[in-house]
Amino acid sequence: MYGALWRVLPGPWWVRTLILLVLAAAIVAVCFEWVFPWVSTYVSFNQNTVG
């Protein structure tokens, strides 16, 4: 998968690396902004008990 993504991206290696870093930062930002808050409404992290 990573090899295919690397071959599809345009430009020299440093441009590809920059594009991948920007994409990774965008994915992390989306996860923290929308995905994790949505999941936290369905999972109760504060009510843990060990029996």
MOKAMO-V187224 format. One record per backbone hydrogen bond with DSSP energy under -1.0 kcal/mol. CO is the residue of the C=O (numbers start at 0). NH is the residue of the N-H. Records with the same first field share a line. If there is no record, write none. Layout:
CO: NH ; NH
This chain:
0: 4
1: 5
2: 6
3: 7
4: 8
11: 15
12: 16
13: 17
14: 18
15: 19
16: 20
17: 21
18: 22
19: 23
20: 24
21: 25
22: 26
23: 27
24: 28
25: 29
26: 30
27: 31
28: 32
29: 33 ; 34
30: 35
33: 37
34: 38
35: 39
38: 41 ; 42
